[in-house]
Amino acid sequence: MTESIKFPRLSGNILKLIACAAMFADHLGVMCFPNEEILRIIGRLAFPIFAFMIAEGARHTRNRLRYFLTIFTVGVLMQIVYTGMFHDDYLSIFITFSIAIPLIYAFDYMKHALISESSVWNRLLSVIVFVLGVITAYLFCRKFTVDYGFFGVMTPVITSSFMYKSTSPSSMCRYDRNVIHVASCGVALLLLATTHTWDVQYYSLLALPLLLLYSGKRGKLNLKYFFYVFYPLHLLAIEGVAMLI
């Protein structure tokens, strides 16, 4: 009798480190080696992993307001660094996720209201809140240049479609499985790629097999602050390389 193949499980930390390496390659390609498309292809792995982990973070956080404010504050500080370095109004990925997180919370509120025995008014209110949030995000992305645009904002939201907290009723958690979360992320990435003018964006789907190996655990080390400071530090490092070249 043949033994089934057991694939290694990847913690959230490992996935984020892979995403950081991919992001470094991507930005190195943009700033130093624009003709090396392979660097941009490798870079497509970063966004899906980070978007997936944002959805996971929003699901597991003990303090939703603090989680949002942390990402938003880091986003504002990173934007100051980015704007100072490149002198443009392009809004970084932290701003993209800062818009996505409240939408995830609104989506979660709507899911619970619609599935549970809530009053008609509470259900209606939950739908209105979510729809207004999506419309506001869309208009904001039309007005400002946000990294990955509107569908980039919606990727963590769509990924969270079947994510529930452990305290949710068992009937709601029936489809709360990693393979379904990854499939939801894949749908969002296809929407992003098909609405994007850059065909290389389809390579972001290569991140899905890595996400299927997610163990559901953060990892032994607390690397939260490392991931926050990596963004400005890697930009500064690449800027130094560009100056040397």
C-alpha positions in Angstrom: 0.0 0.0 0.0 1.6 3.3 -1.1 1.8 6.1 1.4 0.2 9.4 0.5 2.6 12.2 -0.2 2.8 14.7 2.7 3.5 18.3 1.7 5.3 20.6 4.1 3.1 23.1 5.8 4.0 26.8 5.7 3.4 29.2 8.6 2.2 32.7 8.1 5.8 33.9 8.8 7.3 31.7 6.1 4.7 32.9 3.6 5.3 36.5 4.4 9.1 36.0 4.1 8.5 34.5 0.6 6.3 37.5 -0.2 9.0 39.9 1.0 11.6 38.3 -1.2 9.2 38.4 -4.2 8.5 42.1 -3.5 12.2 42.8 -3.3 12.7 41.2 -6.7 9.8 43.1 -8.1 11.0 46.5 -7.0 14.6 45.7 -8.0 13.2 45.0 -11.5 11.3 48.3 -11.5 14.1 50.5 -10.3 17.3 48.8 -11.5 16.6 46.2 -14.2 13.4 47.2 -16.1 14.2 44.9 -19.0 14.4 41.8 -16.8 10.8 40.6 -16.9 11.6 37.5 -14.8 12.0 39.8 -11.8 8.5 41.2 -12.3 7.1 37.7 -12.7 8.6 36.6 -9.4 7.2 39.8 -7.9 3.7 38.7 -8.7 3.8 36.3 -5.8 3.9 39.0 -3.2 0.5 40.6 -3.5 -1.6 37.5 -3.2 0.3 36.3 -0.1 0.0 39.6 1.6 -3.6 40.0 0.7 -4.4 36.5 2.0 -2.6 37.2 5.2 -4.5 40.5 5.6 -7.8 38.6 5.4 -6.4 36.1 8.0 -5.2 38.9 10.3 -8.6 40.7 10.1 -10.3 37.4 11.0 -8.0 36.5 14.0 -7.2 39.8 15.5 -8.5 40.4 19.1 -8.9 44.1 18.6 -10.2 45.1 15.2 -9.8 48.8 15.6 -6.2 48.4 16.7 -5.5 46.1 13.7 -6.9 48.7 11.3 -5.1 51.6 13.0 -1.8 49.8 12.9 -2.0 49.1 9.2 -3.3 52.6 8.5 -0.6 54.3 10.6 2.2 52.2 9.0 0.6 53.1 5.6 0.7 56.8 6.3 4.3 56.7 7.5 5.4 54.5 4.5 3.6 56.9 2.2 5.7 59.8 3.5 8.8 57.8 2.8 7.6 56.8 -0.6 6.5 60.2 -1.6 9.7 61.7 -0.4 11.8 59.2 -2.4 9.8 59.2 -5.7 8.0 62.5 -5.6 4.6 61.2 -6.8 1.2 60.6 -5.4 1.1 56.8 -5.9 -0.5 55.3 -2.8 1.3 52.2 -1.5 0.0 48.7 -0.8 -0.5 49.7 2.9 -3.1 52.2 1.8 -4.7 49.5 -0.3 -5.0 47.2 2.7 -6.1 50.1 4.9 -9.1 50.4 2.7 -9.7 46.7 2.5 -9.8 46.0 6.3 -12.9 48.1 7.1 -14.6 46.4 4.1 -13.7 43.0 5.5 -15.3 44.0 8.8 -18.4 45.3 7.0 -18.6 42.1 5.0 -18.3 40.0 8.1 -21.1 42.1 9.8 -23.3 41.5 6.7 -22.6 37.7 6.6 -23.5 37.3 10.3 -26.6 39.5 9.9 -27.9 37.6 6.9 -27.2 34.1 8.1 -28.3 34.6 11.8 -31.7 35.3 13.0 -31.3 39.0 12.9 -34.2 41.4 12.4 -35.1 42.6 8.9 -33.8 46.0 9.7 -30.4 44.8 10.9 -30.0 42.7 7.8 -30.9 45.7 5.6 -28.6 47.9 7.5 -25.7 45.4 7.1 -26.2 45.3 3.3 -26.4 49.1 3.1 -23.2 49.5 5.1 -21.3 47.1 3.0 -22.5 48.4 -0.3 -21.8 52.0 0.6 -18.3 50.9 1.7 -17.6 49.2 -1.6 -18.9 52.2 -3.6 -16.8 54.6 -1.5 -13.7 52.4 -2.1 -14.4 52.3 -5.8 -14.8 56.1 -6.0 -11.6 56.6 -4.0 -9.7 54.3 -6.3 -11.0 56.2 -9.3 -9.9 59.5 -7.7 -6.5 58.5 -6.5 -3.8 56.1 -7.8 -4.0 53.2 -5.3 -1.6 50.3 -5.6 -3.4 47.5 -7.5 -6.6 49.6 -7.8 -10.1 48.7 -6.8 -9.8 45.0 -7.4 -6.6 45.0 -5.3 -8.7 46.5 -2.5 -11.3 43.8 -3.0 -8.9 40.9 -3.1 -8.6 40.5 0.7 -12.3 41.1 1.0 -13.3 38.3 -1.5 -10.7 36.1 0.1 -12.5 36.5 3.5 -15.8 35.4 2.0 -16.0 32.1 4.0 -13.8 33.1 6.9 -15.4 33.2 10.3 -14.2 33.5 13.9 -14.1 30.4 16.1 -17.0 31.8 18.1 -19.3 31.8 15.1 -22.2 29.2 14.9 -21.1 25.9 13.5 -23.6 26.2 10.7 -21.7 29.3 9.4 -18.3 27.6 9.6 -19.2 24.7 7.2 -17.1 26.1 4.4 -14.4 27.7 6.6 -11.6 25.7 5.0 -8.2 26.8 3.7 -8.8 25.3 0.2 -12.0 27.4 -0.1 -10.2 30.6 1.1 -7.5 30.0 -1.5 -10.1 29.4 -4.2 -11.8 32.7 -3.2 -8.4 34.4 -3.4 -8.0 32.9 -6.9 -11.3 34.3 -8.1 -10.2 37.8 -6.8 -6.9 37.5 -8.6 -8.5 36.5 -11.9 -10.8 39.6 -11.6 -7.7 41.7 -10.9 -5.8 40.2 -13.8 -8.6 40.5 -16.3 -9.2 44.1 -15.5 -5.4 44.9 -15.5 -3.7 46.1 -18.7 -0.6 44.2 -17.8 -0.7 40.5 -18.8 2.1 39.6 -16.4 -0.5 40.0 -13.6 -1.8 36.5 -14.4 1.4 35.1 -12.9 0.0 36.1 -9.5 -2.0 32.8 -9.7 1.3 31.0 -9.1 1.0 32.0 -5.4 -2.1 29.8 -4.9 -0.2 26.5 -4.4 1.9 28.2 -1.7 -1.3 29.4 0.0 -2.7 25.9 -0.1 0.2 24.8 2.1 -0.7 27.4 4.8 -0.7 25.8 8.2 -3.1 28.3 9.7 -0.5 29.2 12.3 1.6 32.4 12.6 4.9 30.7 13.4 7.1 30.5 16.5 8.7 34.0 16.1 6.9 37.3 16.4 8.1 39.0 13.2 5.2 41.5 13.0 7.5 44.6 13.3 10.0 43.2 10.9 7.4 43.0 8.2 6.3 46.6 8.9 9.8 48.0 8.6 10.9 45.8 5.7 8.9 47.9 3.2 10.8 51.2 3.6 14.1 49.5 4.3 14.0 47.5 1.1 13.1 50.6 -1.0 16.1 52.4 0.5 18.4 49.5 -0.2 17.2 49.3 -3.8 17.6 53.0 -4.2 21.2 52.7 -3.1 21.8 49.9 -5.6 20.2 52.1 -8.3 22.5 55.0 -7.5 25.5 52.7 -7.7 24.4 51.4 -11.1 
